[in-house]
Structure formats: structure tokens, C-alpha cells
Amino acid sequence: MTLKYYHAEPAANSLKSMIPLKEKGLVFESVYVDLHKFEQHSEWFVKINPEGQVPVLDHNGTLITHTTVINEYLEDVFPEIPLRPYDPVGKAKVRYWNKFVDEHVMNQVSMHGWHRMVGVIARSIESGEFEKLIERIPLPDQRKKWATARSGFSEADLANAIDKIVYACAKVERQLGETAWLAGDMFTTADINFYAMCGMMVERMFPELEVADKYPRLVDWRERMNARPGVRAALEMPDHTNPVLRTWTGEAR
């Protein structure tokens, strides 16, 4: 059995599937993809993932993409250390929270990350070179996202994203008043998903939300996440991000 994991810094998307690999104690080859050098759009990487995005899991030559799919695959193939319940109701709750994070949280946090970090990168590239880099991006939506990052996201869109992040934090806070973890009393990929996409960085990214005062259960949950050996091991993977850009810990996918 051989596992190879193509990833960037231990944050957001790359962290989301790195944590299950570490939590399950799986031995894998780590292949770093430098997003700041646009390696995700390079010829060698697009042969691995035609969409030009990280992470990618290679299991005995079978390539799995998209983090929620990767994590479901890891549960199916390596169930010995489970990160989801065995019963149908428990599985449904995990899938509900993963769907919520994927559709209503990830893109909102990502927008602010792109606005703050990727915009700096995009504006530092000369016009002619920037257009050439844009042409190499396989997904049309990603091309538009890079162009928008260069010009800047609108204040209305950024404010709408904040509203949705506030809603998500309040929703998580309420749930943690009923159960120890998001999907129940078991630590699952739902916790990993929200942690990687929002929970680990929400205070640093959005100090105006006063997270410690308004969402104490979320803060306690985050500290419990931070204390898990698998989470710590994932966060200890190399981080090559320019220190100037580390105010946001997401990824320029």
C-alpha cells in the first residue's frame, strides 16, 4: 500500500485532509506544491489533477481530489480508526455539517483570505505576466477569482461574507451547547472541516467579531482540537508561507 499526498501549507484545504491522515496514523509520502510559485497550475501537476488544485491523494495510483471526497475515501478504505459514526443517523449528521461548511462557510472565509493575501500576490505581478499566469489556470471560476483578487473584492461582497461567518459561528456555538462535538459526542471529519476552514483562524482573521466573548464554547472546542495529537502533527508540517502573508492561514488554490 502506498499513499502520496500532494499539498501546500498546513492550512485550509491541505490541512483538512492532512488531519485525517495523521489522526489515522497512516504512513504517506508528502509532496509539497508551492502555490506561491503557481506549481498547482504547472504542467507536471495538471497531469495529476487537471483542475489544478490541491490537495490530491494518490492511493496505489488512484487519484482522489476534493477534500470532503478525500476524507470520505479515507473513512471507506481505512476504517480502523474511525472519524465518523458507523450508524446511518450518525453518518447523516456528519454529512450535514460537512455540507454546511463546504457550501456556507468555506467560500466566505476564503473570500476574505483572497482579498487580504492573494490580492497582495496578484498585484505584485506585472500585467503581461499576470495574464499569462491566468491563462494557465484550468478552472474558469478560479481564473475569475484571481482577477478579482487583483482588482479587489467589493465591500458589499465582503460584508455579506462576514454576515454568513457570524451566522456559522453562532450555529456552531449553539450546537456545542448540546453536544461535545459538531455531529454528536464523537470527534469526526465535521469538526476537522470547520476547524480547517474557519475555527482555527477566526479570531485572528476577524478580531472585530469578538469571538472569545461571544462564542466561548467555540473557543473551548478549538482548544480541544488544538490538543489532539493528529491535529498538532498536521500543523507541524512545513509552512513556507511568506511571513508577511501569515495574517491569513488559508491557501491560494
C-alpha positions in Angstrom: 0.0 0.0 0.0 1.4 3.4 -1.0 -0.1 6.7 -0.1 1.1 10.0 -1.6 -0.4 13.4 -0.5 0.1 16.5 -2.7 -0.5 19.5 -0.6 0.5 23.1 0.3 0.9 24.7 3.7 -0.9 23.0 6.7 -3.9 25.3 6.4 -7.4 25.3 5.0 -7.8 22.7 2.2 -4.5 21.0 2.7 -4.9 20.8 6.4 -8.5 19.5 6.1 -7.3 16.1 4.7 -3.9 16.2 6.4 -5.5 15.9 9.8 -7.3 12.6 9.0 -4.1 11.1 7.6 -2.4 12.0 10.9 -5.3 11.0 13.1 -5.4 7.6 11.5 -1.7 7.1 11.8 -1.3 6.5 8.1 2.2 6.5 6.6 2.3 8.6 3.4 4.7 10.4 1.2 4.3 14.2 1.5 4.7 16.1 -1.8 4.7 19.9 -1.3 3.2 22.0 -4.0 4.3 25.7 -3.9 1.2 27.7 -4.6 3.1 31.0 -4.5 5.1 29.8 -7.4 1.9 28.6 -9.1 3.0 25.0 -9.2 -0.6 23.9 -8.9 -1.0 25.2 -12.5 2.2 23.8 -13.8 2.3 21.1 -16.5 3.5 18.3 -14.1 0.8 19.0 -11.6 -2.1 19.4 -14.0 -1.2 15.9 -15.3 -2.0 14.7 -11.7 -5.1 16.9 -11.2 -6.5 18.5 -14.4 -8.3 21.1 -12.3 -5.0 22.4 -11.0 -6.0 22.4 -7.3 -4.5 20.9 -4.1 -4.7 18.7 -2.3 -4.6 15.4 -4.1 -4.5 11.9 -2.6 -2.7 9.2 -4.6 -3.6 5.7 -3.2 -1.8 3.0 -5.2 -2.1 5.1 -8.3 -5.8 6.0 -7.8 -6.1 9.8 -7.6 -8.7 11.3 -5.3 -9.4 15.1 -5.3 -11.6 17.5 -3.3 -11.1 17.4 0.4 -14.6 16.2 1.5 -14.3 13.3 -1.0 -10.8 12.5 0.1 -11.9 12.3 3.7 -14.9 10.1 2.8 -12.5 7.9 0.9 -10.1 7.6 3.8 -13.0 6.5 6.0 -14.1 3.9 3.5 -10.6 2.4 3.0 -9.1 2.9 6.4 -11.9 2.5 8.9 -9.8 1.1 11.8 -9.5 4.5 13.5 -12.9 6.0 12.6 -13.7 9.7 12.1 -17.4 9.2 11.5 -20.0 7.0 13.3 -21.0 3.6 12.0 -24.7 4.1 12.2 -26.7 5.8 9.4 -28.0 8.6 11.6 -24.6 9.5 12.8 -23.2 9.4 9.3 -26.1 11.7 8.1 -25.2 14.3 10.9 -21.6 14.3 9.8 -22.6 14.8 6.2 -25.0 17.6 7.1 -22.2 19.6 8.9 -19.7 18.9 6.1 -22.2 20.2 3.5 -22.9 23.2 5.6 -19.2 24.1 6.0 -18.5 23.4 2.3 -21.4 25.4 1.0 -21.9 28.2 3.6 -18.6 28.7 5.4 -15.5 27.9 3.2 -16.1 30.3 0.4 -16.9 33.2 2.8 -13.7 32.8 4.8 -11.8 32.2 1.6 -13.0 35.4 0.0 -11.5 37.4 2.9 -8.3 35.4 2.7 -8.0 36.0 -1.1 -8.8 39.7 -0.6 -6.0 40.1 2.0 -3.4 37.7 0.9 -3.8 36.6 -2.7 -4.6 40.2 -3.7 -1.1 41.1 -2.5 0.4 38.4 -4.6 -1.7 39.1 -7.7 -0.9 42.9 -7.6 2.8 42.2 -7.3 2.9 40.5 -10.7 3.4 42.7 -13.8 0.4 42.9 -16.1 1.7 40.9 -19.0 3.0 38.1 -16.8 -0.3 38.1 -14.8 -2.3 37.5 -17.9 0.0 34.6 -18.9 -0.5 33.0 -15.4 -4.2 33.4 -15.6 -4.3 31.6 -19.0 -2.7 28.6 -17.3 -5.5 28.2 -14.7 -7.7 25.3 -15.8 -10.9 26.3 -14.0 -12.8 29.3 -15.3 -14.1 30.2 -11.8 -10.5 30.2 -10.5 -9.4 32.5 -13.3 -12.1 35.0 -12.3 -11.2 34.7 -8.7 -7.6 35.6 -9.4 -8.6 38.5 -11.5 -11.0 39.7 -8.7 -8.3 39.3 -6.1 -6.1 41.6 -8.2 -8.7 44.3 -8.5 -10.2 43.7 -5.1 -13.5 42.2 -3.9 -16.4 44.6 -3.4 -17.2 45.9 0.1 -20.7 44.6 -0.3 -19.5 41.0 -1.0 -17.0 41.2 1.9 -19.8 42.4 4.3 -22.1 39.7 3.1 -19.4 37.1 3.7 -18.9 38.4 7.3 -22.6 38.1 7.9 -22.5 34.4 6.9 -19.4 33.8 9.1 -21.2 35.3 12.1 -24.2 33.1 11.4 -21.9 30.0 11.2 -20.1 30.8 14.4 -23.5 31.3 16.2 -24.7 28.0 14.8 -21.6 26.1 15.9 -21.9 27.8 19.4 -25.5 26.6 19.8 -24.6 23.0 18.7 -21.7 22.8 21.1 -24.2 23.6 23.9 -25.9 20.4 23.0 -23.1 18.0 22.0 -19.4 17.7 22.7 -18.5 17.8 19.0 -20.3 19.1 16.0 -22.0 15.9 14.9 -22.5 14.5 18.4 -20.4 13.0 21.1 -17.8 11.7 18.7 -14.9 13.7 17.1 -15.5 13.5 13.3 -14.5 14.9 9.9 -17.2 17.6 10.5 -15.0 19.0 13.3 -12.0 18.8 11.1 -13.7 20.6 8.3 -14.9 23.6 10.3 -11.6 23.8 12.1 -9.6 23.9 9.0 -11.9 26.3 7.1 -12.8 28.7 9.9 -12.4 27.6 13.5 -8.6 27.7 13.8 -8.3 31.2 12.4 -11.5 33.1 13.0 -10.2 35.2 15.9 -7.0 36.2 14.0 -8.8 36.9 10.8 -11.8 38.7 12.3 -11.0 40.3 15.6 -14.0 42.6 15.3 -16.3 39.5 15.9 -15.1 39.3 19.5 -15.1 35.5 19.3 -13.8 34.9 22.8 -16.6 36.9 24.4 -19.5 35.9 22.1 -18.6 32.2 21.3 -16.9 30.7 24.4 -18.0 27.1 23.5 -16.4 27.5 20.1 -13.1 28.7 21.7 -13.2 25.7 24.1 -13.8 23.4 21.2 -10.9 24.9 19.3 -8.6 24.4 22.2 -9.7 20.7 22.4 -9.0 20.5 18.6 -5.5 22.0 19.1 -4.7 19.5 21.8 -5.4 16.4 19.6 -2.1 14.7 18.6 -3.3 14.3 15.0 -4.1 18.0 14.7 -0.8 19.0 16.2 1.1 16.7 13.9 -0.7 18.1 10.9 0.1 21.7 11.9 3.7 20.8 12.4 4.1 20.1 8.6 6.4 22.6 6.9 4.9 26.1 6.3 6.7 28.0 3.5 4.3 31.0 3.5 5.9 34.4 3.4 5.7 35.7 7.0 4.2 38.9 5.7 1.3 36.9 4.4 0.7 34.8 7.5 -2.1 37.1 8.9 -4.3 34.7 7.0 -3.6 31.0 7.1 -5.5 29.9 4.0 -4.5 28.9 0.6 -4.3 30.4 -2.9 -5.7 27.3 -4.5 
